[in-house]
Amino acid sequence: MSKRHIFKCLALAALMSSSAVGAVKAAENGNTQYAPGSPQFYAGGIPPFPGLYFLSQTSYYASDRTNDSNGNEVPIKFKVNSLAETMRFLYISDLKIAGGDVWGQLVVPLVRLDLTLPFGRDKTFTLADMTATVGVAWHLDRANTFLVGLDVAMPTGPYSSSNLANVGLNHWSFQPTIGYHYLDPQGLEIGTTARLIFNTENESTDYRTGTEFVWDYAIGWNFDKWRVGAVGYYLQQLTDDKGPRAAADGHRGKGFAIGPSITYTFNPAMQISASWQHDIVAENRSQGDTIWLNFATKF
Protein backbone atom coordinates (compact mmCIF):
# COMPACT_ATOMS: atom_id res chain seq x y z
CA MET A 1 0.00 0.00 0.00
CA SER A 2 1.52 3.36 -1.05
CA LYS A 3 2.07 6.19 1.43
CA ARG A 4 -0.31 8.36 -0.58
CA HIS A 5 -2.95 5.62 -0.43
CA ILE A 6 -2.45 5.32 3.33
CA PHE A 7 -2.83 9.04 3.87
CA LYS A 8 -5.96 9.26 1.76
CA CYS A 9 -7.48 6.66 4.06
CA LEU A 10 -6.92 9.03 6.98
CA ALA A 11 -10.26 9.30 8.74
CA LEU A 12 -10.15 11.17 11.98
CA ALA A 13 -13.75 12.00 11.18
CA ALA A 14 -14.85 8.46 10.45
CA LEU A 15 -17.22 8.58 13.40
CA MET A 16 -17.76 12.32 13.48
CA SER A 17 -19.52 14.09 16.29
CA SER A 18 -20.62 17.37 17.77
CA SER A 19 -19.28 20.36 15.92
CA ALA A 20 -22.51 22.20 16.80
CA VAL A 21 -22.55 23.64 13.29
CA GLY A 22 -25.95 22.09 12.74
CA ALA A 23 -27.61 24.55 15.07
CA VAL A 24 -31.32 25.24 15.02
CA LYS A 25 -32.56 21.87 13.88
CA ALA A 26 -35.17 19.53 15.30
CA ALA A 27 -34.59 18.58 18.95
CA GLU A 28 -34.64 20.70 22.08
CA ASN A 29 -34.05 24.40 21.42
CA GLY A 30 -33.15 23.41 17.88
CA ASN A 31 -29.77 21.89 18.79
CA THR A 32 -28.13 18.54 18.12
CA GLN A 33 -24.91 16.89 19.34
CA TYR A 34 -23.88 15.73 15.88
CA ALA A 35 -23.23 17.69 12.69
CA PRO A 36 -24.62 15.72 9.72
CA GLY A 37 -22.40 15.93 6.66
CA SER A 38 -19.20 16.47 8.63
CA PRO A 39 -17.37 13.21 7.69
CA GLN A 40 -17.15 13.95 3.94
CA PHE A 41 -14.37 11.81 2.37
CA TYR A 42 -13.05 10.83 5.81
CA ALA A 43 -16.16 8.70 6.30
CA GLY A 44 -15.60 5.01 6.82
CA GLY A 45 -11.79 4.99 6.68
CA ILE A 46 -9.07 4.50 9.28
CA PRO A 47 -5.28 4.55 8.65
CA PRO A 48 -3.82 1.01 8.59
CA PHE A 49 -0.75 1.81 10.72
CA PRO A 50 -0.51 2.76 14.43
CA GLY A 51 0.08 6.38 15.31
CA LEU A 52 -1.45 9.73 16.19
CA TYR A 53 -3.33 11.67 13.52
CA PHE A 54 -4.90 15.14 13.52
CA LEU A 55 -7.71 16.78 11.59
CA SER A 56 -8.73 20.44 11.81
CA GLN A 57 -12.20 21.28 10.50
CA THR A 58 -13.29 24.89 10.14
CA SER A 59 -16.95 25.18 9.22
CA TYR A 60 -19.50 27.93 8.69
CA TYR A 61 -23.27 27.42 8.70
CA ALA A 62 -25.81 30.10 7.73
CA SER A 63 -29.61 30.06 7.48
CA ASP A 64 -32.46 32.56 7.51
CA ARG A 65 -35.21 29.98 7.09
CA THR A 66 -36.73 27.38 9.40
CA ASN A 67 -39.29 24.83 8.19
CA ASP A 68 -42.28 23.03 9.68
CA SER A 69 -43.00 19.30 9.62
CA ASN A 70 -44.09 19.51 5.96
CA GLY A 71 -40.94 21.31 4.83
CA ASN A 72 -42.75 24.65 4.43
CA GLU A 73 -41.12 27.86 5.61
CA VAL A 74 -42.30 29.14 8.98
CA PRO A 75 -43.12 32.87 8.54
CA ILE A 76 -41.04 34.26 11.41
CA LYS A 77 -37.95 36.44 11.67
CA PHE A 78 -35.14 33.94 11.92
CA LYS A 79 -31.40 33.93 11.30
CA VAL A 80 -28.52 31.78 12.50
CA ASN A 81 -24.78 31.91 11.81
CA SER A 82 -22.36 29.41 13.30
CA LEU A 83 -18.57 29.33 12.95
CA ALA A 84 -16.80 26.30 14.41
CA GLU A 85 -13.24 25.10 14.74
CA THR A 86 -13.26 21.38 15.50
CA MET A 87 -10.02 19.64 16.44
CA ARG A 88 -9.99 15.86 16.11
CA PHE A 89 -7.26 13.62 17.53
CA LEU A 90 -7.19 9.99 16.36
CA TYR A 91 -4.97 7.28 17.83
CA ILE A 92 -4.47 3.90 16.14
CA SER A 93 -3.21 1.34 18.66
CA ASP A 94 -1.30 -1.94 18.29
CA LEU A 95 -4.23 -3.83 19.81
CA LYS A 96 -6.28 -6.21 17.65
CA ILE A 97 -9.84 -7.48 17.99
CA ALA A 98 -10.90 -10.21 15.56
CA GLY A 99 -8.11 -9.08 13.25
CA GLY A 100 -9.17 -5.43 13.33
CA ASP A 101 -7.24 -2.40 14.59
CA VAL A 102 -8.47 -0.83 17.83
CA TRP A 103 -8.58 2.97 17.65
CA GLY A 104 -9.86 5.95 19.63
CA GLN A 105 -10.76 9.55 18.94
CA LEU A 106 -11.27 12.79 20.88
CA VAL A 107 -13.27 15.62 19.30
CA VAL A 108 -12.83 19.16 20.69
CA PRO A 109 -15.14 21.79 19.12
CA LEU A 110 -15.01 25.57 19.64
CA VAL A 111 -18.13 27.36 18.39
CA ARG A 112 -19.29 30.94 17.81
CA LEU A 113 -23.09 30.96 17.51
CA ASP A 114 -25.27 33.96 16.59
CA LEU A 115 -29.03 33.32 16.73
CA THR A 116 -31.87 35.76 16.00
CA LEU A 117 -35.51 34.92 16.76
CA PRO A 118 -38.68 37.08 16.87
CA PHE A 119 -38.34 37.53 20.63
CA GLY A 120 -34.63 38.24 20.84
CA ARG A 121 -31.04 37.67 19.79
CA ASP A 122 -28.22 35.82 21.49
CA LYS A 123 -24.53 35.29 20.76
CA THR A 124 -22.01 32.96 22.32
CA PHE A 125 -18.46 31.72 21.76
CA THR A 126 -17.36 28.73 23.79
CA LEU A 127 -16.27 25.12 23.96
CA ALA A 128 -19.12 22.90 22.79
CA ASP A 129 -19.87 19.32 23.84
CA MET A 130 -16.81 17.13 23.37
CA THR A 131 -16.97 13.58 22.02
CA ALA A 132 -14.89 10.45 22.69
CA THR A 133 -14.85 7.47 20.35
CA VAL A 134 -13.67 3.87 20.51
CA GLY A 135 -13.79 1.56 17.50
CA VAL A 136 -12.34 -1.29 15.46
CA ALA A 137 -11.32 -1.08 11.79
CA TRP A 138 -10.74 -3.95 9.37
CA HIS A 139 -8.59 -3.35 6.30
CA LEU A 140 -9.96 -6.05 4.02
CA ASP A 141 -7.46 -5.31 1.21
CA ARG A 142 -5.69 -2.36 -0.39
CA ALA A 143 -8.96 -0.68 -1.34
CA ASN A 144 -11.62 -1.69 1.19
CA THR A 145 -12.00 -0.70 4.84
CA PHE A 146 -14.86 -1.53 7.19
CA LEU A 147 -15.29 -0.18 10.72
CA VAL A 148 -17.57 -0.13 13.73
CA GLY A 149 -17.46 2.26 16.65
CA LEU A 150 -19.24 4.10 19.40
CA ASP A 151 -19.26 7.88 19.88
CA VAL A 152 -20.09 9.25 23.32
CA ALA A 153 -20.97 12.96 23.29
CA MET A 154 -20.51 14.58 26.71
CA PRO A 155 -22.14 17.72 28.20
CA THR A 156 -18.89 19.69 28.45
CA GLY A 157 -20.22 22.92 26.94
CA PRO A 158 -21.88 25.58 29.14
CA TYR A 159 -25.68 25.53 29.22
CA SER A 160 -28.48 27.70 30.59
CA SER A 161 -32.18 27.18 29.96
CA SER A 162 -32.60 30.97 29.86
CA ASN A 163 -30.25 31.40 26.88
CA LEU A 164 -31.52 31.45 23.30
CA ALA A 165 -28.16 30.23 21.97
CA ASN A 166 -26.63 27.19 23.65
CA VAL A 167 -23.86 25.14 22.08
CA GLY A 168 -23.74 22.94 25.19
CA LEU A 169 -26.83 20.74 25.39
CA ASN A 170 -26.72 19.51 29.01
CA HIS A 171 -27.22 15.84 28.11
CA TRP A 172 -25.30 12.83 26.83
CA SER A 173 -25.73 10.93 23.59
CA PHE A 174 -24.55 7.45 22.56
CA GLN A 175 -23.95 6.90 18.85
CA PRO A 176 -23.20 3.39 17.51
CA THR A 177 -21.81 3.68 13.99
CA ILE A 178 -20.73 1.52 11.07
CA GLY A 179 -18.66 2.71 8.13
CA TYR A 180 -17.22 1.62 4.79
CA HIS A 181 -14.53 3.20 2.59
CA TYR A 182 -13.40 2.25 -0.91
CA LEU A 183 -10.34 3.88 -2.48
CA ASP A 184 -8.70 3.57 -5.86
CA PRO A 185 -5.81 6.12 -5.74
CA GLN A 186 -6.26 6.79 -9.47
CA GLY A 187 -10.03 6.37 -9.70
CA LEU A 188 -13.24 5.95 -7.75
CA GLU A 189 -13.49 6.76 -4.04
CA ILE A 190 -16.52 6.15 -1.81
CA GLY A 191 -16.94 6.87 1.90
CA THR A 192 -20.04 6.30 4.00
CA THR A 193 -21.11 5.99 7.63
CA ALA A 194 -24.47 5.22 9.24
CA ARG A 195 -25.27 5.98 12.88
CA LEU A 196 -28.04 5.97 15.42
CA ILE A 197 -28.08 8.77 18.02
CA PHE A 198 -29.60 7.89 21.40
CA ASN A 199 -30.05 11.02 23.52
CA THR A 200 -30.41 11.15 27.30
CA GLU A 201 -32.69 13.62 29.08
CA ASN A 202 -31.78 17.22 29.77
CA GLU A 203 -32.42 17.20 33.52
CA SER A 204 -32.77 21.00 33.65
CA THR A 205 -35.82 20.94 31.37
CA ASP A 206 -37.02 17.29 31.54
CA TYR A 207 -36.73 17.18 27.74
CA ARG A 208 -35.46 14.20 25.74
CA THR A 209 -34.67 14.49 22.06
CA GLY A 210 -35.86 11.53 19.98
CA THR A 211 -33.57 8.89 18.47
CA GLU A 212 -32.04 9.95 15.15
CA PHE A 213 -30.60 8.09 12.16
CA VAL A 214 -27.89 9.77 10.10
CA TRP A 215 -26.28 8.53 6.87
CA ASP A 216 -23.22 10.47 5.70
CA TYR A 217 -21.86 9.90 2.21
CA ALA A 218 -19.13 10.92 -0.23
CA ILE A 219 -18.38 9.85 -3.79
CA GLY A 220 -15.62 11.16 -6.03
CA TRP A 221 -12.75 10.56 -8.43
CA ASN A 222 -8.98 10.91 -7.91
CA PHE A 223 -6.73 12.63 -10.47
CA ASP A 224 -3.11 12.44 -9.31
CA LYS A 225 -3.01 14.85 -6.31
CA TRP A 226 -6.57 16.11 -6.84
CA ARG A 227 -9.94 14.64 -5.87
CA VAL A 228 -13.33 16.01 -6.86
CA GLY A 229 -16.72 14.71 -5.85
CA ALA A 230 -19.98 15.18 -3.98
CA VAL A 231 -20.66 14.96 -0.24
CA GLY A 232 -23.69 15.23 2.01
CA TYR A 233 -26.03 13.51 4.43
CA TYR A 234 -29.51 12.12 5.04
CA LEU A 235 -31.15 12.48 8.47
CA GLN A 236 -34.37 10.97 9.79
CA GLN A 237 -35.59 11.27 13.38
CA LEU A 238 -37.10 7.91 14.32
CA THR A 239 -38.86 8.66 17.62
CA ASP A 240 -40.69 11.66 19.10
CA ASP A 241 -39.19 14.30 21.33
CA LYS A 242 -40.49 13.94 24.89
CA GLY A 243 -41.01 16.53 27.61
CA PRO A 244 -43.34 19.23 28.92
CA ARG A 245 -42.40 21.59 26.07
CA ALA A 246 -42.27 19.01 23.26
CA ALA A 247 -44.52 19.64 20.25
CA ALA A 248 -47.65 17.49 20.01
CA ASP A 249 -46.47 15.97 16.71
CA GLY A 250 -43.17 14.84 18.26
CA HIS A 251 -41.12 17.43 16.35
CA ARG A 252 -39.35 14.79 14.27
CA GLY A 253 -36.63 16.18 12.03
CA LYS A 254 -35.76 15.15 8.48
CA GLY A 255 -33.06 16.44 6.19
CA PHE A 256 -31.05 15.82 3.06
CA ALA A 257 -28.04 17.81 1.81
CA ILE A 258 -25.58 17.54 -1.05
CA GLY A 259 -22.78 19.64 -2.50
CA PRO A 260 -19.37 19.65 -4.23
CA SER A 261 -16.02 18.79 -2.65
CA ILE A 262 -12.41 19.28 -3.76
CA THR A 263 -9.20 17.97 -2.21
CA TYR A 264 -5.48 18.55 -2.78
CA THR A 265 -2.77 16.30 -1.35
CA PHE A 266 0.51 18.18 -0.79
CA ASN A 267 2.45 15.07 0.25
CA PRO A 268 1.69 11.68 1.80
CA ALA A 269 1.21 13.28 5.23
CA MET A 270 -0.62 16.53 4.45
CA GLN A 271 -3.95 17.20 2.80
CA ILE A 272 -6.42 20.08 2.49
CA SER A 273 -10.03 19.89 1.32
CA ALA A 274 -13.10 22.09 1.04
CA SER A 275 -16.78 21.42 0.49
CA TRP A 276 -20.13 23.19 0.33
CA GLN A 277 -23.38 21.45 1.33
CA HIS A 278 -26.87 22.81 0.66
CA ASP A 279 -29.93 21.59 2.59
CA ILE A 280 -32.34 20.43 -0.12
CA VAL A 281 -34.83 18.82 2.28
CA ALA A 282 -35.53 20.22 5.75
CA GLU A 283 -38.49 19.29 7.97
CA ASN A 284 -38.66 20.64 11.54
CA ARG A 285 -35.20 22.03 10.82
CA SER A 286 -33.51 25.14 9.58
CA GLN A 287 -32.62 25.10 5.87
CA GLY A 288 -29.30 26.61 4.92
CA ASP A 289 -25.74 26.08 3.73
CA THR A 290 -22.54 24.77 5.30
CA ILE A 291 -18.99 25.44 4.10
CA TRP A 292 -16.17 23.18 5.33
CA LEU A 293 -12.39 23.65 5.22
CA ASN A 294 -10.41 20.61 6.39
CA PHE A 295 -6.70 20.17 7.07
CA ALA A 296 -5.35 16.70 7.86
CA THR A 297 -1.88 15.51 8.88
CA LYS A 298 -0.02 12.85 10.86
CA PHE A 299 2.11 13.61 13.91
Sequence and secondary structure as in RCSB ss.txt:
>XXXX:A:sequence
MSKRHIFKCLALAALMSSSAVGAVKAAENGNTQYAPGSPQFYAGGIPPFPGLYFLSQTSYYASDRTNDSNGNEVP
IKFKVNSLAETMRFLYISDLKIAGGDVWGQLVVPLVRLDLTLPFGRDKTFTLADMTATVGVAWHLDRANTFLVGL
DVAMPTGPYSSSNLANVGLNHWSFQPTIGYHYLDPQGLEIGTTARLIFNTENESTDYRTGTEFVWDYAIGWNFDK
WRVGAVGYYLQQLTDDKGPRAAADGHRGKGFAIGPSITYTFNPAMQISASWQHDIVAENRSQGDTIWLNFATKF
>XXXX:A:secstr
  HHHHHHT  TTTT      S S SSGGG  SS TT  GGGTT   SS EEEEEEEEEEEEES BB TTS B  
S  EEEEEEEEEEEEEEEEEEETTEEEEEEEEEEEEEEEEEETTEEEEEEEE   EEEEEEEEE SSSEEEEEEE
EEE   S   TT S  S  SS EEEEEEEEEEE TTSEEEEEEEEEEEE  BTTTTBB   EEEEEEEEEEEETT
EEEEEEEEEEEE S  BSTT  TT    EEEEEEEEEEEEEETTEEEEEEEEEEEEEESSB  EEEEEEEEEE 
